[in-house]
Amino acid sequence: MGRPSKTARRLGLLAGLVAGEAYSIYATFIAHALTPVTVYVVDRYTHRQLLPGQIGDIEEIFNWAGLVPVLILSLIVSGLTWYVIRVTASCAYQYRRQTVARTDEIHTYPPSRAAADNRIARKPAAITMILSMLLAAPFLLAGCSTASTQYKSRQFFLTEEDSTTHGRKAWYDRIIEVDPGGAKFTVAADYQQVPPKKIAVLPFTDLGQGEFVVDKLPLLPRNDQERARWGWSHANHVRRAFAGDVATREFTLIPLLAIDAVLADRGITDFDKLSAVSPMEIGRWLHADALVYGEVVDYEAYYGLLIAAWRVTARIRMVSTSDGHELFSCKDTRYSTNVTPAIDPIDIVINSVVNVIELRDITLARAEQEVGREIVLRLPVAELNVSDFKTEALEQEGSR
């Protein structure tokens, strides 16, 4: 087998690397072979793991489940791909040499030896074909199994996979997206015993100045009225993001417009007035079992030529309207970061312009939505509400 060129060898290494990474992505995000975060219910004071059904705090623990097999298989896929490319390049190199030799010695070369050389040249090609088929077999089988599914007879109301983790950031997501943020939360010990059914998400408060801030500096001149409007807008963006995700859970959500109308009618028009009224009183106005208070802690942009980011931090508290005690609290920070490395001066200029474009409103909206989703995912499933909603729905249907 001939020796391929340096370019062919480099392409083989690159193809092997890409194939290994592609398999890792497939195993992690499609086959779900990795379970990097395990959630346990632990005692608030001793931090010991509790049995199923017991009430306590939620604790997230990192583990290595599935990591070693995925790494080994990624290396195997990478090695096979590299070998297939190398053998193919060697066959092409040898075939080209033989073609040149036949052209030069066509009148003197013995036919019997030419046939023998052809058989020898076919052996690497056969090996390449077999290895390619073995490498493609798992993906072909996966495609066939997917195509054979009968979607018309597939049942509804099955157990949903990854219902508590889908959309929730794992450690590798934060590394890939350069997001050093995180969430910290607490759950009341009696949350599962008396979960709220009807929730009112009260107006959020922006703890900032209502400015467009980049690198801690306000860029746009705004008067007091404009800052007040923008502060309300920032807070309401995050409020709607949180409420939208809560509305899909096992609660009845009071419409935000109805909440705002009742509070405005009672003269509750700012943070101080809202804080002065007890949760029990507001609960009677809104006929709610729990109130959600929210604060936007950070709402700013960062820019440094080759890096740009939006930072959004929100803090929420869910409070019972029966006695005012806290049922759930969470603080989450999200960095929507774009990093574009460059060495050449022209590339630095181009990437710097690209990062300015990254600071557009749609990127900020995605960060707001992610903060709301991450907070709601920390809220434990109220199993009592799930069963009660199902029972009430069936009773109402039976009474018609």
C-alpha positions as CSV (number, residue, x, y, z in Angstrom):
1,M,0.0,0.0,0.0
2,G,1.5,3.3,-1.1
3,R,2.2,6.3,1.1
4,P,-0.5,9.1,0.8
5,S,0.5,12.7,0.6
6,K,0.8,14.9,3.7
7,T,-2.5,16.7,2.7
8,A,-4.4,13.4,2.6
9,R,-3.0,12.4,6.0
10,R,-4.1,15.7,7.5
11,L,-7.6,15.3,5.9
12,G,-7.8,11.8,7.4
13,L,-7.0,13.2,10.9
14,L,-9.6,16.0,10.4
15,A,-12.3,13.6,9.2
16,G,-11.6,11.3,12.2
17,L,-11.9,14.2,14.6
18,V,-15.2,15.4,13.0
19,A,-16.6,11.9,13.1
20,G,-15.7,11.4,16.7
21,E,-17.2,14.7,17.7
22,A,-20.4,13.9,15.6
23,Y,-20.8,10.7,17.5
24,S,-20.3,12.4,20.9
25,I,-23.0,15.0,20.0
26,Y,-25.3,12.2,18.8
27,A,-24.8,10.1,22.0
28,T,-25.2,13.2,24.2
29,F,-28.1,15.1,22.7
30,I,-30.1,12.5,20.7
31,A,-29.4,9.1,22.3
32,H,-29.2,10.7,25.8
33,A,-26.4,8.4,26.8
34,L,-25.1,10.9,29.4
35,T,-26.8,11.8,32.6
36,P,-24.4,14.4,34.1
37,V,-26.8,15.7,36.7
38,T,-28.8,13.6,39.2
39,V,-31.5,15.2,41.4
40,Y,-32.1,14.0,44.9
41,V,-34.5,15.0,47.7
42,V,-32.5,15.6,50.9
43,D,-33.2,16.6,54.4
44,R,-32.8,20.4,54.9
45,Y,-30.7,20.1,58.0
46,T,-28.8,16.8,57.7
47,H,-28.5,16.8,53.9
48,R,-29.1,13.1,53.9
49,Q,-31.0,11.6,50.9
50,L,-34.7,10.9,51.7
51,L,-36.9,8.1,50.5
52,P,-39.4,8.6,47.6
53,G,-42.5,10.4,48.8
54,Q,-40.7,12.2,51.7
55,I,-40.5,16.0,51.7
56,G,-37.3,18.0,51.6
57,D,-35.0,20.2,49.6
58,I,-33.8,19.4,46.1
59,E,-30.1,18.8,45.5
60,E,-28.3,18.4,42.2
61,I,-25.3,16.1,42.1
62,F,-22.8,15.7,39.2
63,N,-22.0,12.2,38.1
64,W,-20.0,10.5,35.4
65,A,-22.7,8.1,34.2
66,G,-22.2,7.2,30.6
67,L,-19.1,9.4,30.1
68,V,-16.5,6.6,29.7
69,P,-18.4,4.5,27.1
70,V,-19.2,7.6,25.1
71,L,-15.5,8.7,25.1
72,I,-14.3,5.1,24.2
73,L,-16.8,4.8,21.3
74,S,-16.0,8.3,20.1
75,L,-12.3,7.3,19.9
76,I,-13.2,4.1,18.0
77,V,-15.3,6.0,15.5
78,S,-12.6,8.6,15.1
79,G,-9.9,5.8,14.5
80,L,-12.1,3.9,12.0
81,T,-12.8,7.0,10.0
82,W,-9.2,8.0,10.0
83,Y,-8.2,4.5,8.8
84,V,-10.8,4.4,6.1
85,I,-9.7,7.8,4.7
86,R,-6.0,6.7,4.9
87,V,-6.6,3.4,3.1
88,T,-8.7,5.2,0.5
89,A,-6.0,7.7,-0.1
90,S,-3.3,5.0,-0.3
91,C,-5.3,3.1,-2.8
92,A,-5.7,6.2,-5.0
93,Y,-2.0,6.9,-4.7
94,Q,-1.0,3.4,-5.7
95,Y,-3.5,3.3,-8.5
96,R,-2.1,6.5,-9.9
97,R,1.4,5.1,-9.8
98,Q,0.4,1.9,-11.5
99,T,-1.4,3.9,-14.2
100,V,1.7,5.9,-14.9
101,A,3.9,2.7,-14.9
102,R,1.6,0.9,-17.3
103,T,1.7,3.9,-19.7
104,D,5.5,3.8,-19.7
105,E,5.9,0.0,-19.9
106,I,2.8,-1.0,-21.9
107,H,4.9,-2.9,-24.4
108,T,7.3,-4.6,-22.1
109,Y,5.2,-5.3,-18.9
110,P,4.1,-9.0,-18.6
111,P,0.3,-9.4,-18.7
112,S,0.3,-12.0,-15.9
113,R,2.1,-9.6,-13.5
114,A,-0.2,-6.8,-14.4
115,A,-3.2,-9.0,-13.4
116,A,-1.5,-9.9,-10.1
117,D,-0.9,-6.2,-9.3
118,N,-4.5,-5.4,-10.0
119,R,-5.6,-8.1,-7.5
120,I,-3.2,-6.7,-4.9
121,A,-4.5,-3.2,-5.5
122,R,-8.1,-4.3,-5.0
123,K,-7.4,-5.7,-1.5
124,P,-7.1,-2.3,0.2
125,A,-10.2,-1.1,-1.6
126,A,-12.1,-4.2,-0.4
127,I,-10.9,-3.5,3.2
128,T,-12.0,0.1,2.8
129,M,-15.5,-0.9,1.6
130,I,-16.0,-3.3,4.5
131,L,-14.9,-0.8,7.1
132,S,-17.1,1.9,5.6
133,M,-20.1,-0.5,5.8
134,L,-19.4,-1.3,9.4
135,L,-19.0,2.3,10.3
136,A,-22.3,3.3,8.5
137,A,-24.3,0.3,9.8
138,P,-25.4,1.8,13.2
139,F,-26.7,5.0,11.6
140,L,-28.5,3.1,8.8
141,L,-30.1,0.8,11.3
142,A,-31.2,3.7,13.4
143,G,-32.7,5.4,10.4
144,C,-34.6,2.2,9.4
145,S,-36.0,1.8,12.9
146,T,-37.2,5.4,13.0
147,A,-38.9,5.1,9.6
148,S,-40.8,1.9,10.6
149,T,-42.6,3.7,13.4
150,Q,-46.4,3.8,12.8
151,Y,-47.2,7.3,13.9
152,K,-50.9,6.9,13.2
153,S,-51.4,4.3,15.9
154,R,-48.9,5.8,18.4
155,Q,-50.7,6.3,21.7
156,F,-51.1,9.6,23.6
157,F,-50.7,10.2,27.3
158,L,-47.6,8.1,27.8
159,T,-44.9,8.9,30.3
160,E,-43.0,11.9,29.0
161,E,-39.2,11.4,28.8
162,D,-36.9,14.1,30.2
163,S,-39.9,16.2,31.4
164,T,-37.9,17.6,34.3
165,T,-34.6,18.2,32.5
166,H,-35.6,19.1,28.9
167,G,-34.5,22.6,28.2
168,R,-32.5,22.7,31.4
169,K,-28.8,23.7,31.1
170,A,-26.2,21.1,31.9
171,W,-22.6,21.8,32.8
172,Y,-21.4,21.2,29.2
173,D,-24.1,23.6,27.9
174,R,-22.6,26.4,30.0
175,I,-19.1,25.5,28.8
176,I,-20.1,25.5,25.1
177,E,-22.1,28.7,25.4
178,V,-19.6,30.4,27.7
179,D,-22.3,30.9,30.3
180,P,-20.9,31.1,33.9
181,G,-24.3,31.8,35.4
182,G,-26.4,29.4,37.5
183,A,-29.5,29.0,39.6
184,K,-29.8,28.8,43.4
185,F,-33.2,27.9,44.9
186,T,-34.9,26.6,48.0
187,V,-38.2,24.7,48.5
188,A,-40.3,24.8,51.6
189,A,-40.5,21.5,53.5
190,D,-44.3,21.5,53.3
191,Y,-44.5,22.4,49.6
192,Q,-45.7,18.9,48.5
193,Q,-48.2,18.7,51.3
194,V,-50.1,21.9,50.6
195,P,-49.1,23.1,47.1
196,P,-50.8,26.2,45.7
197,K,-53.3,25.7,42.9
198,K,-54.0,29.2,41.8
199,I,-51.1,31.6,41.4
200,A,-50.8,35.3,40.8
201,V,-47.5,36.6,39.3
202,L,-47.3,40.1,40.6
203,P,-45.5,43.0,38.8
204,F,-41.7,42.5,38.9
205,T,-39.4,45.3,39.9
206,D,-36.2,46.4,38.0
207,L,-33.5,47.1,40.5
208,G,-31.5,49.0,37.9
209,Q,-31.9,52.5,36.6
210,G,-33.8,51.8,33.4
211,E,-30.7,52.6,31.3
212,F,-29.2,50.8,28.3
213,V,-26.0,49.7,30.0
214,V,-22.9,48.3,28.2
215,D,-19.9,47.5,30.3
216,K,-21.5,49.2,33.3
217,L,-21.9,52.5,31.4
218,P,-25.2,54.0,30.3
219,L,-25.0,54.7,26.6
220,L,-28.3,56.4,25.7
221,P,-29.4,59.6,27.4
222,R,-32.8,59.1,29.0
223,N,-34.9,61.4,31.3
224,D,-36.7,60.2,34.4
225,Q,-39.9,59.3,32.6
226,E,-38.0,57.3,29.9
227,R,-36.0,55.5,32.6
228,A,-39.2,54.7,34.4
229,R,-40.8,53.3,31.3
230,W,-37.8,51.2,30.4
231,G,-37.4,49.9,33.9
232,W,-41.0,48.7,33.8
233,S,-40.4,47.2,30.4
234,H,-37.4,45.3,31.5
235,A,-39.2,43.9,34.5
236,N,-42.3,43.0,32.5
237,H,-40.3,41.2,29.9
238,V,-38.9,38.8,32.5
239,R,-42.2,38.6,34.3
240,R,-43.9,37.4,31.1
241,A,-41.2,34.9,30.4
242,F,-41.6,33.4,33.9
243,A,-45.4,33.4,33.7
244,G,-45.4,31.8,30.3
245,D,-43.5,28.8,31.6
246,V,-45.5,28.5,34.8
247,A,-48.7,28.5,32.8
248,T,-47.7,25.1,31.3
249,R,-47.4,23.5,34.8
250,E,-49.9,22.1,37.2
251,F,-51.3,25.5,38.3
252,T,-54.1,27.9,37.4
253,L,-52.5,31.2,36.5
254,I,-54.4,34.4,36.9
255,P,-54.0,36.6,33.8
256,L,-51.4,39.3,34.2
257,L,-53.7,42.0,32.8
258,A,-56.3,41.1,35.5
259,I,-53.7,41.3,38.2
260,D,-52.5,44.7,37.0
261,A,-56.1,46.0,36.8
262,V,-56.9,45.0,40.4
263,L,-53.7,46.4,41.8
264,A,-54.0,49.7,39.9
265,D,-57.6,50.0,41.1
266,R,-56.4,49.6,44.7
267,G,-53.6,52.2,44.3
268,I,-50.7,49.7,44.3
269,T,-48.6,51.4,41.6
270,D,-44.9,50.9,42.8
271,F,-42.7,48.6,44.7
272,D,-43.0,50.3,48.0
273,K,-46.8,50.2,48.0
274,L,-46.8,46.6,46.9
275,S,-44.4,45.6,49.7
276,A,-46.6,47.5,52.3
277,V,-49.6,45.2,51.7
278,S,-49.6,41.8,53.2
279,P,-49.7,38.7,51.0
280,M,-52.9,37.6,52.7
281,E,-54.7,40.8,51.7
282,I,-53.5,40.7,48.1
283,G,-54.5,37.0,48.0
284,R,-58.1,38.0,49.0
285,W,-58.2,40.6,46.3
286,L,-57.1,38.2,43.6
287,H,-58.5,34.9,45.0
288,A,-55.1,33.4,44.8
289,D,-53.4,30.6,46.8
290,A,-49.9,32.0,46.3
291,L,-48.2,35.2,45.1
292,V,-45.0,35.4,43.1
293,Y,-42.8,38.5,43.8
294,G,-40.0,39.1,41.3
295,E,-37.0,41.4,40.9
296,V,-34.7,41.9,37.9
297,V,-31.3,42.2,39.5
298,D,-29.1,42.5,36.3
299,Y,-30.1,43.6,32.9
300,E,-27.0,44.7,31.0
301,A,-24.7,44.1,28.0
302,Y,-21.0,43.5,27.8
303,Y,-18.8,44.2,24.8
304,G,-15.0,43.6,24.3
305,L,-14.3,43.5,20.5
306,L,-14.1,39.7,20.2
307,I,-16.7,38.9,22.9
308,A,-20.2,40.2,23.5
309,A,-22.8,39.1,26.0
310,W,-26.2,40.0,27.5
311,R,-26.5,39.3,31.3
312,V,-30.0,38.8,32.8
313,T,-30.5,37.9,36.5
314,A,-33.9,37.5,38.1
315,R,-34.9,36.7,41.7
316,I,-38.4,35.4,42.5
317,R,-40.3,34.4,45.7
318,M,-43.5,32.4,45.8
319,V,-45.4,33.2,49.0
320,S,-48.5,31.5,50.5
321,T,-51.5,33.7,50.9
322,S,-52.8,31.7,53.9
323,D,-50.0,32.7,56.3
324,G,-47.4,34.5,54.2
325,H,-44.6,31.9,54.5
326,E,-42.3,31.3,51.6
327,L,-43.0,28.3,49.5
328,F,-40.2,28.6,46.9
329,S,-37.5,31.0,46.0
330,C,-34.9,31.1,43.2
331,K,-32.2,33.4,41.7
332,D,-31.0,32.6,38.2
333,T,-28.4,34.3,36.0
334,R,-28.1,33.9,32.3
335,Y,-25.2,35.0,30.1
336,S,-26.0,35.0,26.4
337,T,-22.4,35.1,25.1
338,N,-20.8,35.2,21.7
339,V,-17.1,34.7,21.4
340,T,-15.3,35.0,18.0
341,P,-11.5,34.4,18.3
342,A,-9.2,36.0,15.8
343,I,-5.5,36.7,15.3
344,D,-5.3,38.4,12.0
345,P,-6.1,42.2,12.2
346,I,-8.7,42.0,9.5
347,D,-10.4,39.1,11.2
348,I,-10.4,41.1,14.5
349,V,-12.1,44.0,12.8
350,I,-14.7,41.8,11.1
351,N,-15.5,39.8,14.3
352,S,-15.7,43.0,16.3
353,V,-18.5,44.2,14.0
354,V,-20.2,40.8,14.2
355,N,-20.2,41.0,18.0
356,V,-21.9,44.4,17.9
357,I,-24.7,42.9,15.8
358,E,-25.0,40.1,18.4
359,L,-26.2,42.7,21.0
360,R,-29.6,43.0,19.3
361,D,-33.0,42.7,20.9
362,I,-33.8,39.1,19.8
363,T,-30.7,37.8,21.7
364,L,-31.8,39.6,24.8
365,A,-35.3,38.1,24.5
366,R,-33.8,34.6,24.3
367,A,-31.8,35.3,27.5
368,E,-35.0,36.5,29.2
369,Q,-36.9,33.4,28.1
370,E,-34.1,31.2,29.3
371,V,-34.1,32.8,32.8
372,G,-37.8,32.2,33.1
373,R,-37.5,28.6,31.9
374,E,-34.6,27.8,34.2
375,I,-36.4,29.1,37.3
376,V,-39.6,27.2,36.5
377,L,-37.7,24.0,36.0
378,R,-36.4,24.2,39.6
379,L,-40.0,24.3,40.8
380,P,-40.9,20.8,42.0
381,V,-43.9,19.0,40.4
382,A,-46.8,19.3,42.8
383,E,-48.1,15.7,42.5
384,L,-51.2,16.6,44.6
385,N,-52.2,19.2,42.1
386,V,-51.8,16.8,39.2
387,S,-54.1,14.3,40.7
388,D,-56.6,16.9,41.8
389,F,-56.8,18.5,38.3
390,K,-57.4,15.2,36.7
391,T,-60.1,14.2,39.2
392,E,-61.9,17.5,39.0
393,A,-61.9,17.4,35.2
394,L,-63.4,13.9,35.1
395,E,-66.0,14.8,37.7
396,Q,-67.1,17.9,35.7
397,E,-67.3,15.8,32.6
398,G,-69.4,13.1,34.3
399,S,-71.8,15.7,35.7
400,R,-72.9,16.9,32.2
